Amino acid sequence: MVTDEKPWWVGGTIYHIYLRSWVDGNDDGVGDLYGAREQLDYLAWLGVDAVWLSPTTPSPNTDWGYDVSDYLGVHPEFGDRVALEAFVSDARAHDLAVVLDLVPNHTSDQHAWFLEAVEHPDSNKHEYYVWASGTKDGHPPNNWVDATGSSAWTWHSTVGKYYLHNFLQSQPDLNWWCDEVHAEFESILRFWFDLGIAGFRIDVAHGLYKDFDLRDDPPTTDPRDLSSHFGLVEAFSKNRPEVHQVYRTWRALAEQYDPPRLLLGETWTNDFDRWADFFGSNDELQLAFNFRFFFAPFRAPALAEVVDETLKRVPQGCTTVWSASNHDVSRFPTRWCENRPERVRAAMVLLATLPGTLVLYYGDELGLGDVELDSDELRDPMTAGVTGASFLRDRARTPMVWEPDGNRGFTRDDATPWLPIRRDPGIDVRSQQENLFSHLHLTRSLLALRRRFDLSDPRNYRLLSVDDTHWSFAVGDLLVMANLSDEPRDQATSGEIVLSSNPRSSLGLGGRDSEPLAPWEVVVAVSART
Ligand code: GLC
């Protein structure tokens, strides 16, 4: 039954847990479902609406779960089906929805489908993957490049053909021109939706279909284009329009559930036309990550412009996502804010007051930045040792910091965390819970504010003013005034100030004041008409 009620994610906050790195419940140095279940109280206290767990399915871990060997299972490192169901049901008791990660672009080369495809080239499983003969002179069929910058094709000597892998050799791409692949994924969706999973974040959502004729990708003209990849534009190896029919079908399926299930796409593009297409006529993805915003410079004019453009482009009836950190890129405190606390706080206020769905990455609420790691500590095969890798992803995947000392509450002190934990003093949950002026308390206040005021409708955004260092906007009755500079700024504030990013703000909360905004201060006021 579908009701007219607003779905939970509209205006909601989703907390992204990189499960290996969040809490270790069985003392092996790897985060898991047992540990995560113990910290549901924390998430409820923080005030989020849902969690998104990075892949929980079995995997040989060549890409830490993004190489799936069984779409219906649970990785033994994280627990088992019982542990997952217990997590989901406890989460529900805490009013938290659970979103899982679905990887439909490729499987592991250890998935039963690929093993059969190789062993029985005349079986239907062979058609599940993308195979091709090389050129006459013995080269791969085209110029496509994988995630390490090598050819995206690997010769399979048993089969006597090349197979396609847009990421690692161990991640063969699925062939979405094959109807049975569609049927498989529809039943995978149903399986998890029936179990009460609230939705899926869809990995590489733009990539499923490849050009049927396997045409060469053209050279890049703009290296800032997110479809640019080692000098080529992924015009044929990914980003094909046929993918939309997949999402129309999945959306119809998601709508058969009560409440409807969420499809949140990793839509890796900075082209707003292509981004907007993922919503279809509000009959495809309900949410699509906005990487144009993600990678905007942290400067008032650039942010105001990308926000304005985003909100103009969200199709009628749809909503947008604001997020600035994830497990693939540099965390925003480092990337945007040079880890300077006042800037990090300013960024958090902006992120949380824009109208749409907020997706936080674990640690964002503490102001956690990237962690410096030595080369012998790196664990990510996709970036460690890869020439041309844009970012060493391990730096954004280090364990959550719960406590000030030892293994920081992530795992027992005598266990070895899978990635090192190194943090600055004060960046841990316990210290910040005890300090009412902390980034954590600021985040919590912001999430409470999001519940109090309706931040769901993109049409409620109004740009009030912007210049080189300053940006102010209204969202319904909220007024947000940001000074993104090292200098104080005179700002006529109107309405009742309810929050400032600056813990020592000289602006009287609850009152009106004509004091200037401090450097990197963002204040939120409620307009007089409320
Ligand atoms: C997505 C994931 C990333 C993974 C890749 C291949 O971009 O976020 O972590 O390596 O897809 O699955």
Boltz pocket constraint, residues with backbone or C-beta under 6 A from the ligand:
constraints:
  - pocket:
      binder: B
      contacts: [[A, 63], [A, 66], [A, 67], [A, 103], [A, 167], [A, 203], [A, 204], [A, 266], [A, 327], [A, 328], [A, 382]]
      max_distance: 6.0
